[in-house]
């Protein structure tokens, strides 16, 4: 290890390494999106249609979330019903 290597290691990271780190974060974020099933938006719309037979709600009143763990998957459904 030369004397210049010592000073170089304490310098700020290069723009290439910063760009690489940012790209890895973006790729990891996109991978988590891909793991969600494609049927969730369709399921959400079907649930909204069924609830609308009985109560008037908007599309934003139903949220569906799928949480995956090693052992199981949990489907969480939140419906905000109007006060009557």
DRENDO-388892 format. One record per residue: x, z, y of N, C-alpha, C, O, CB in turn; residue in one letter. Coordinates in steps of 0.001 Angstrom, whole numbers, plus 500000, padded with zeros to 6 digits. Glycine has a CB too. Example, Ala and Ser with C-alpha at 12.3 -4.5 7.8 and 13.67 -1.06 7.14 Angstrom:
REM DRENDO-388892
{nX = 513190, nZ = 507800, nY = 494310, caX = 512300, caZ = 507800, caY = 495500, cX = 513200, cZ = 507800, cY = 496700, oX = 514236, oZ = 508465, oY = 496681, cbX = 511308, cbZ = 509046, cbY = 495527, r = a}
{nX = 512850, nZ = 507080, nY = 497750, caX = 513670, caZ = 507140, caY = 498940, cX = 512900, cZ = 507870, cY = 500030, oX = 513409, oZ = 508039, oY = 501138, cbX = 514084, cbZ = 505725, cbY = 499402, r = s}
//
This chain:
REM DRENDO-388892
{nX = 500845, nZ = 500000, nY = 498825, caX = 500000, caZ = 500000, caY = 500000, cX = 500886, cZ = 500000, cY = 501231, oX = 501714, oZ = 500890, oY = 501423, cbX = 499041, cbZ = 501213, cbY = 500002, r = x}
{nX = 500696, nZ = 498987, nY = 502061, caX = 501485, caZ = 498870, caY = 503270, cX = 500884, cZ = 499654, cY = 504401, oX = 499757, oZ = 500141, oY = 504308, cbX = 501629, cbZ = 497436, cbY = 503665, r = x}
{nX = 501629, nZ = 499776, nY = 505459, caX = 501162, caZ = 500530, caY = 506610, cX = 499947, cZ = 499863, cY = 507258, oX = 499073, oZ = 500549, oY = 507789, cbX = 502285, cbZ = 500680, cbY = 507629, r = x}
{nX = 499891, nZ = 498535, nY = 507217, caX = 498756, caZ = 497837, caY = 507816, cX = 497476, cZ = 498039, cY = 506989, oX = 496377, oZ = 498052, oY = 507542, cbX = 499070, cbZ = 496338, cbY = 507948, r = x}
{nX = 497621, nZ = 498196, nY = 505671, caX = 496451, caZ = 498455, caY = 504826, cX = 495821, cZ = 499801, cY = 505176, oX = 494601, oZ = 499954, oY = 505107, cbX = 496843, cbZ = 498424, cbY = 503334, r = x}
{nX = 496635, nZ = 500762, nY = 505544, caX = 496124, caZ = 502076, caY = 505914, cX = 495226, cZ = 501978, cY = 507150, oX = 494155, oZ = 502583, oY = 507193, cbX = 497286, cbZ = 503049, cbY = 506173, r = x}
{nX = 495664, nZ = 501220, nY = 508145, caX = 494868, caZ = 501059, caY = 509357, cX = 493659, cZ = 500169, cY = 509136, oX = 492619, oZ = 500370, oY = 509764, cbX = 495719, cbZ = 500492, cbY = 510464, r = x}
{nX = 493779, nZ = 499201, nY = 508264, caX = 492692, caZ = 498270, caY = 508000, cX = 491512, cZ = 498970, cY = 507318, oX = 490360, oZ = 498631, oY = 507589, cbX = 493190, cbZ = 497113, cbY = 507135, r = x}
{nX = 491778, nZ = 499931, nY = 506446, caX = 490706, caZ = 500608, caY = 505726, cX = 489850, cZ = 501471, cY = 506650, oX = 488693, oZ = 501750, oY = 506335, cbX = 491287, cbZ = 501463, cbY = 504615, r = x}
{nX = 490402, nZ = 501896, nY = 507786, caX = 489643, caZ = 502738, caY = 508711, cX = 488928, cZ = 501901, cY = 509766, oX = 488199, oZ = 502448, oY = 510594, cbX = 490567, cbZ = 503750, cbY = 509387, r = x}
{nX = 489123, nZ = 500601, nY = 509749, caX = 488455, caZ = 499736, caY = 510715, cX = 486973, cZ = 499616, cY = 510362, oX = 486558, oZ = 499947, oY = 509251, cbX = 489123, cbZ = 498338, cbY = 510754, r = x}
{nX = 486205, nZ = 499150, nY = 511301, caX = 484781, caZ = 498966, caY = 511058, cX = 484577, cZ = 497874, cY = 510011, oX = 485396, oZ = 496963, oY = 509889, cbX = 484039, cbZ = 498613, cbY = 512370, r = x}
{nX = 483472, nZ = 497972, nY = 509249, caX = 483239, caZ = 496970, caY = 508209, cX = 483046, cZ = 495586, cY = 508816, oX = 482553, oZ = 495440, oY = 509935, cbX = 482017, cbZ = 497349, cbY = 507365, r = x}
{nX = 483443, nZ = 494589, nY = 508061, caX = 483326, caZ = 493222, caY = 508560, cX = 481863, cZ = 492813, cY = 508592, oX = 481017, oZ = 493412, oY = 507927, cbX = 484144, cbZ = 492243, cbY = 507689, r = x}
{nX = 481586, nZ = 491792, nY = 509370, caX = 480202, caZ = 491324, caY = 509461, cX = 479726, cZ = 490784, cY = 508124, oX = 478532, oZ = 490834, oY = 507829, cbX = 480065, cbZ = 490246, cbY = 510540, r = x}
{nX = 480639, nZ = 490269, nY = 507310, caX = 480266, caZ = 489766, caY = 505987, cX = 479809, cZ = 490902, cY = 505085, oX = 478828, oZ = 490749, oY = 504358, cbX = 481440, cbZ = 489023, cbY = 505342, r = x}
{nX = 480494, nZ = 492032, nY = 505115, caX = 480085, caZ = 493152, caY = 504266, cX = 478775, cZ = 493772, cY = 504754, oX = 477966, oZ = 494224, oY = 503944, cbX = 481186, cbZ = 494216, cbY = 504227, r = x}
{nX = 478564, nZ = 493798, nY = 506064, caX = 477304, caZ = 494304, caY = 506603, cX = 476161, cZ = 493382, cY = 506190, oX = 475093, oZ = 493846, oY = 505793, cbX = 477373, cbZ = 494429, cbY = 508147, r = x}
{nX = 476392, nZ = 492065, nY = 506286, caX = 475367, caZ = 491106, caY = 505882, cX = 475069, cZ = 491221, cY = 504390, oX = 473916, oZ = 491109, oY = 503975, cbX = 475805, cbZ = 489679, cbY = 506224, r = x}
{nX = 476098, nZ = 491441, nY = 503591, caX = 475912, caZ = 491599, caY = 502142, cX = 475071, cZ = 492841, cY = 501847, oX = 474169, oZ = 492790, oY = 501010, cbX = 477282, cbZ = 491696, cbY = 501422, r = x}
{nX = 475354, nZ = 493946, nY = 502521, caX = 474582, caZ = 495175, caY = 502323, cX = 473122, cZ = 494977, cY = 502719, oX = 472216, oZ = 495433, oY = 502021, cbX = 475192, cbZ = 496327, cbY = 503132, r = x}
{nX = 472903, nZ = 494306, nY = 503825, caX = 471530, caZ = 494057, caY = 504268, cX = 470785, cZ = 493160, cY = 503283, oX = 469611, oZ = 493387, oY = 502993, cbX = 471527, cbZ = 493421, cbY = 505663, r = x}
{nX = 471467, nZ = 492149, nY = 502774, caX = 470856, caZ = 491249, caY = 501801, cX = 470495, cZ = 491984, cY = 500518, oX = 469453, oZ = 491714, oY = 499921, cbX = 471794, cbZ = 490087, cbY = 501492, r = x}
{nX = 471342, nZ = 492906, nY = 500092, caX = 471043, caZ = 493687, caY = 498886, cX = 469799, cZ = 494553, cY = 499100, oX = 469002, oZ = 494721, oY = 498177, cbX = 472251, cbZ = 494574, cbY = 498502, r = x}
{nX = 469628, nZ = 495098, nY = 500291, caX = 468437, caZ = 495899, caY = 500592, cX = 467191, cZ = 495024, cY = 500561, oX = 466165, oZ = 495426, oY = 500012, cbX = 468572, cbZ = 496587, cbY = 501968, r = x}
{nX = 467271, nZ = 493841, nY = 501141, caX = 466124, caZ = 492930, caY = 501155, cX = 465760, cZ = 492497, cY = 499744, oX = 464581, oZ = 492461, oY = 499391, cbX = 466423, cbZ = 491700, cbY = 502022, r = x}
{nX = 466764, nZ = 492166, nY = 498929, caX = 466506, caZ = 491746, caY = 497551, cX = 465875, cZ = 492878, cY = 496756, oX = 464946, oZ = 492636, oY = 495986, cbX = 467803, cbZ = 491283, cbY = 496873, r = x}
{nX = 466348, nZ = 494093, nY = 496918, caX = 465772, caZ = 495236, caY = 496212, cX = 464325, cZ = 495453, cY = 496637, oX = 463477, oZ = 495765, oY = 495801, cbX = 466600, cbZ = 496507, cbY = 496472, r = x}
{nX = 464034, nZ = 495294, nY = 497917, caX = 462667, caZ = 495456, caY = 498416, cX = 461750, cZ = 494392, cY = 497821, oX = 460627, oZ = 494700, oY = 497422, cbX = 462639, cbZ = 495384, cbY = 499956, r = x}
{nX = 462212, nZ = 493145, nY = 497757, caX = 461398, caZ = 492066, caY = 497200, cX = 461168, cZ = 492262, cY = 495702, oX = 460106, oZ = 491909, oY = 495191, cbX = 462065, cbZ = 490710, cbY = 497457, r = x}
{nX = 462137, nZ = 492812, nY = 495003, caX = 461962, caZ = 493069, caY = 493566, cX = 460872, cZ = 494092, cY = 493309, oX = 460122, oZ = 493969, oY = 492340, cbX = 463270, cbZ = 493548, cbY = 492947, r = x}
{nX = 460775, nZ = 495097, nY = 494164, caX = 459718, caZ = 496092, caY = 493969, cX = 458349, cZ = 495481, cY = 494203, oX = 457380, oZ = 495877, oY = 493555, cbX = 459924, cbZ = 497287, cbY = 494902, r = x}
{nX = 458250, nZ = 494529, nY = 495112, caX = 456981, caZ = 493844, caY = 495333, cX = 456593, cZ = 493023, cY = 494106, oX = 455417, oZ = 492956, oY = 493749, cbX = 457066, cbZ = 492941, cbY = 496574, r = x}
{nX = 457573, nZ = 492402, nY = 493466, caX = 457305, caZ = 491541, caY = 492323, cX = 456837, cZ = 492316, cY = 491111, oX = 456173, oZ = 491748, oY = 490244, cbX = 458532, cbZ = 490755, cbY = 491973, r = x}
{nX = 457159, nZ = 493590, nY = 491021, caX = 456790, caZ = 494379, caY = 489861, cX = 455307, cZ = 494724, cY = 489859, oX = 454778, oZ = 495134, oY = 488825, cbX = 457615, cbZ = 495643, cbY = 489810, r = x}
{nX = 454632, nZ = 494572, nY = 490975, caX = 453209, caZ = 494854, caY = 491010, cX = 452462, cZ = 493691, cY = 490375, oX = 452829, oZ = 492533, oY = 490579, cbX = 452723, cbZ = 495102, cbY = 492460, r = x}
{nX = 451429, nZ = 493984, nY = 489615, caX = 450668, caZ = 492925, caY = 488966, cX = 449959, cZ = 492024, cY = 489974, oX = 449597, oZ = 492458, oY = 491068, cbX = 449657, cbZ = 493526, cbY = 488015, r = x}
{nX = 449769, nZ = 490777, nY = 489591, caX = 449109, caZ = 489815, caY = 490468, cX = 447608, cZ = 490046, cY = 490554, oX = 446960, oZ = 489539, oY = 491470, cbX = 449379, cbZ = 488410, cbY = 489989, r = x}
{nX = 447048, nZ = 490794, nY = 489628, caX = 445601, caZ = 490972, caY = 489599, cX = 445095, cZ = 492035, cY = 490570, oX = 443882, oZ = 492164, oY = 490735, cbX = 445171, cbZ = 491327, cbY = 488213, r = x}
{nX = 445954, nZ = 492785, nY = 491207, caX = 445493, caZ = 493859, caY = 492095, cX = 444643, cZ = 493359, cY = 493263, oX = 443603, oZ = 493963, oY = 493527, cbX = 446680, cbZ = 494614, cbY = 492634, r = x}
{nX = 445013, nZ = 492302, nY = 493976, caX = 444134, caZ = 491845, caY = 495066, cX = 442757, cZ = 491390, cY = 494560, oX = 441742, oZ = 491656, oY = 495203, cbX = 444802, cbZ = 490697, cbY = 495825, r = x}
{nX = 442723, nZ = 490714, nY = 493421, caX = 441450, caZ = 490286, caY = 492856, cX = 440614, cZ = 491494, cY = 492422, oX = 439403, oZ = 491530, oY = 492642, cbX = 441686, cbZ = 489345, cbY = 491665, r = x}
{nX = 441271, nZ = 492479, nY = 491805, caX = 440565, caZ = 493685, caY = 491391, cX = 439994, cZ = 494413, cY = 492605, oX = 438866, oZ = 494905, oY = 492562, cbX = 441500, cbZ = 494613, cbY = 490602, r = x}
{nX = 440761, nZ = 494481, nY = 493674, caX = 440294, caZ = 495141, caY = 494885, cX = 439056, cZ = 494439, cY = 495430, oX = 438102, oZ = 495105, oY = 495831, cbX = 441403, cbZ = 495170, cbY = 495945, r = x}
{nX = 439054, nZ = 493121, nY = 495451, caX = 437897, caZ = 492384, caY = 495953, cX = 436678, cZ = 492597, cY = 495067, oX = 435566, oZ = 492732, oY = 495577, cbX = 438216, cbZ = 490898, cbY = 496050, r = x}
{nX = 436863, nZ = 492629, nY = 493759, caX = 435748, caZ = 492860, caY = 492847, cX = 435172, cZ = 494271, cY = 493020, oX = 433957, oZ = 494458, oY = 492964, cbX = 436200, cbZ = 492647, cbY = 491395, r = x}
{nX = 436031, nZ = 495243, nY = 493226, caX = 435564, caZ = 496620, caY = 493459, cX = 434769, cZ = 496686, cY = 494763, oX = 433728, oZ = 497341, oY = 494825, cbX = 436765, cbZ = 497614, cbY = 493507, r = x}
{nX = 435250, nZ = 496018, nY = 495788, caX = 434535, caZ = 495981, caY = 497066, cX = 433156, cZ = 495354, cY = 496879, oX = 432169, oZ = 495854, oY = 497420, cbX = 435344, cbZ = 495195, cbY = 498125, r = x}
{nX = 433083, nZ = 494258, nY = 496114, caX = 431803, caZ = 493590, caY = 495885, cX = 430810, cZ = 494503, cY = 495164, oX = 429625, oZ = 494518, oY = 495497, cbX = 432016, cbZ = 492311, cbY = 495076, r = x}
{nX = 431290, nZ = 495263, nY = 494182, caX = 430403, caZ = 496169, caY = 493448, cX = 429914, cZ = 497296, cY = 494352, oX = 428731, oZ = 497634, oY = 494330, cbX = 431123, cbZ = 496750, cbY = 492219, r = x}
{nX = 430802, nZ = 497877, nY = 495140, caX = 430417, caZ = 498983, caY = 496020, cX = 429442, cZ = 498491, cY = 497090, oX = 428538, oZ = 499225, oY = 497488, cbX = 431668, cbZ = 499618, cbY = 496681, r = x}
{nX = 429619, nZ = 497255, nY = 497557, caX = 428734, caZ = 496703, caY = 498590, cX = 427303, cZ = 496511, cY = 498095, oX = 426390, oZ = 496364, oY = 498908, cbX = 429280, cbZ = 495376, cbY = 499083, r = x}
{nX = 427092, nZ = 496508, nY = 496799, caX = 425727, caZ = 496430, caY = 496280, cX = 424944, cZ = 497690, cY = 496653, oX = 423717, oZ = 497661, oY = 496747, cbX = 425739, cbZ = 496238, cbY = 494747, r = x}
{nX = 425654, nZ = 498782, nY = 496862, caX = 425011, caZ = 500073, caY = 497104, cX = 425261, cZ = 500625, cY = 498507, oX = 424397, oZ = 501295, oY = 499072, cbX = 425489, cbZ = 501069, cbY = 496087, r = x}
{nX = 426435, nZ = 500346, nY = 499070, caX = 426820, caZ = 500909, caY = 500363, cX = 427549, cZ = 499829, cY = 501152, oX = 428330, oZ = 499064, oY = 500587, cbX = 427716, cbZ = 502185, cbY = 500190, r = x}
{nX = 427295, nZ = 499768, nY = 502456, caX = 427982, caZ = 498797, caY = 503303, cX = 429371, cZ = 499331, cY = 503672, oX = 429493, oZ = 500334, oY = 504374, cbX = 427149, cbZ = 498495, cbY = 504583, r = x}
{nX = 430410, nZ = 498648, nY = 503189, caX = 431799, caZ = 499017, caY = 503508, cX = 432562, cZ = 497770, cY = 503899, oX = 432141, oZ = 496651, oY = 503604, cbX = 432491, cbZ = 499728, cbY = 502305, r = x}
{nX = 433688, nZ = 497968, nY = 504563, caX = 434572, caZ = 496864, caY = 504921, cX = 435706, cZ = 496736, cY = 503925, oX = 435955, oZ = 497647, oY = 503136, cbX = 435128, cbZ = 497057, cbY = 506326, r = x}
{nX = 436386, nZ = 495618, nY = 503960, caX = 437510, caZ = 495382, caY = 503045, cX = 438627, cZ = 496392, cY = 503247, oX = 439339, oZ = 496733, oY = 502302, cbX = 438054, cbZ = 493975, cbY = 503231, r = x}
{nX = 438785, nZ = 496871, nY = 504474, caX = 439851, caZ = 497832, caY = 504766, cX = 439525, cZ = 499235, cY = 504272, oX = 440375, oZ = 500125, oY = 504324, cbX = 440117, cbZ = 497870, cbY = 506254, r = x}
{nX = 438300, nZ = 499439, nY = 503793, caX = 437887, caZ = 500760, caY = 503311, cX = 438298, cZ = 501038, cY = 501870, oX = 438070, oZ = 502137, oY = 501364, cbX = 436399, cbZ = 500897, cbY = 503431, r = x}
{nX = 438901, nZ = 500058, nY = 501206, caX = 439334, caZ = 500237, caY = 499818, cX = 440832, cZ = 499964, cY = 499743, oX = 441299, oZ = 498892, oY = 500128, cbX = 438543, cbZ = 499293, cbY = 498844, r = x}
{nX = 441576, nZ = 500945, nY = 499246, caX = 443018, caZ = 500782, caY = 499032, cX = 443318, cZ = 501021, cY = 497561, oX = 442840, oZ = 501984, oY = 496962, cbX = 443844, cbZ = 501759, cbY = 499935, r = x}
{nX = 444117, nZ = 500130, nY = 496991, caX = 444530, caZ = 500251, caY = 495599, cX = 446044, cZ = 500311, cY = 495559, oX = 446726, oZ = 499533, oY = 496226, cbX = 443992, cbZ = 499070, cbY = 494738, r = x}
{nX = 446566, nZ = 501248, nY = 494766, caX = 448014, caZ = 501391, caY = 494626, cX = 448336, cZ = 501616, cY = 493166, oX = 447650, oZ = 502376, oY = 492483, cbX = 448558, cbZ = 502557, cbY = 495499, r = x}
{nX = 449376, nZ = 500960, nY = 492685, caX = 449816, caZ = 501118, caY = 491309, cX = 451189, cZ = 501765, cY = 491315, oX = 452130, oZ = 501226, oY = 491898, cbX = 449843, cbZ = 499756, cbY = 490563, r = x}
{nX = 451309, nZ = 502920, nY = 490669, caX = 452586, caZ = 503629, caY = 490557, cX = 453056, cZ = 503558, cY = 489111, oX = 452337, oZ = 503961, oY = 488196, cbX = 452453, cbZ = 505115, cbY = 491029, r = x}
{nX = 454258, nZ = 503047, nY = 488910, caX = 454821, caZ = 502932, caY = 487570, cX = 455898, cZ = 503982, cY = 487359, oX = 456776, oZ = 504167, oY = 488203, cbX = 455393, cbZ = 501527, cbY = 487340, r = x}
{nX = 455822, nZ = 504666, nY = 486228, caX = 456887, caZ = 505566, caY = 485813, cX = 457375, cZ = 505068, cY = 484465, oX = 456875, oZ = 504068, oY = 483948, cbX = 456401, cbZ = 507066, cbY = 485740, r = x}
{nX = 458331, nZ = 505749, nY = 483906, caX = 458871, caZ = 505333, caY = 482616, cX = 457835, cZ = 505452, cY = 481510, oX = 457825, oZ = 504648, oY = 480578, cbX = 460096, cbZ = 506158, cbY = 482267, r = x}
{nX = 456972, nZ = 506443, nY = 481604, caX = 456041, caZ = 506721, caY = 480515, cX = 454662, cZ = 506095, cY = 480708, oX = 453990, oZ = 505775, oY = 479728, cbX = 455891, cbZ = 508197, cbY = 480355, r = x}
{nX = 454229, nZ = 505914, nY = 481965, caX = 452874, caZ = 505405, caY = 482167, cX = 452750, cZ = 504755, cY = 483546, oX = 453649, oZ = 504841, oY = 484382, cbX = 451840, cbZ = 506541, cbY = 482012, r = x}
{nX = 451614, nZ = 504108, nY = 483751, caX = 451262, caZ = 503532, caY = 485039, cX = 450008, cZ = 504237, cY = 485541, oX = 449088, oZ = 504518, oY = 484773, cbX = 451043, cbZ = 501985, cbY = 484934, r = x}
{nX = 449988, nZ = 504516, nY = 486842, caX = 448853, caZ = 505204, caY = 487442, cX = 448254, cZ = 504283, cY = 488496, oX = 448934, oZ = 503850, oY = 489426, cbX = 449277, cbZ = 506579, cbY = 488062, r = x}
{nX = 446961, nZ = 503993, nY = 488331, caX = 446238, caZ = 503189, caY = 489295, cX = 445453, cZ = 504132, cY = 490193, oX = 444591, oZ = 504875, oY = 489724, cbX = 445302, cbZ = 502160, cbY = 488592, r = x}
{nX = 445755, nZ = 504098, nY = 491491, caX = 445090, caZ = 504981, caY = 492452, cX = 444149, cZ = 504141, cY = 493292, oX = 444542, oZ = 503118, oY = 493852, cbX = 446123, cbZ = 505733, cbY = 493353, r = x}
{nX = 442909, nZ = 504580, nY = 493374, caX = 441879, caZ = 503877, caY = 494122, cX = 441309, cZ = 504812, cY = 495173, oX = 440800, oZ = 505882, oY = 494840, cbX = 440764, cbZ = 503354, cbY = 493183, r = x}
{nX = 441387, nZ = 504423, nY = 496438, caX = 440845, caZ = 505223, caY = 497531, cX = 439763, cZ = 504405, cY = 498230, oX = 440021, oZ = 503314, oY = 498737, cbX = 441968, cbZ = 505651, cbY = 498537, r = x}
{nX = 438552, nZ = 504949, nY = 498247, caX = 437427, caZ = 504291, caY = 498896, cX = 436913, cZ = 505211, cY = 499996, oX = 436589, oZ = 506371, oY = 499745, cbX = 436295, cbZ = 503948, cbY = 497870, r = x}
{nX = 436842, nZ = 504691, nY = 501204, caX = 436302, caZ = 505447, caY = 502324, cX = 434850, cZ = 505030, cY = 502505, oX = 434562, oZ = 503899, oY = 502895, cbX = 437131, cbZ = 505213, cbY = 503633, r = x}
{nX = 433945, nZ = 505952, nY = 502218, caX = 432522, caZ = 505670, caY = 502318, cX = 432011, cZ = 506121, cY = 503675, oX = 432477, oZ = 507128, oY = 504207, cbX = 431741, cbZ = 506360, cbY = 501183, r = x}
{nX = 431057, nZ = 505388, nY = 504244, caX = 430500, caZ = 505793, caY = 505538, cX = 429645, cZ = 507043, cY = 505403, oX = 429024, oZ = 507276, oY = 504366, cbX = 429672, cbZ = 504659, cbY = 506143, r = x}
{nX = 429620, nZ = 507834, nY = 506452, caX = 428775, caZ = 509041, caY = 506455, cX = 427349, cZ = 508629, cY = 506789, oX = 427105, oZ = 507907, oY = 507756, cbX = 429303, cbZ = 510111, cbY = 507484, r = x}
{nX = 426407, nZ = 509102, nY = 505968, caX = 424996, caZ = 508756, caY = 506213, cX = 424135, cZ = 509970, cY = 506162, oX = 422921, oZ = 509873, oY = 506345, cbX = 424497, cbZ = 507739, cbY = 505209, r = x}
//
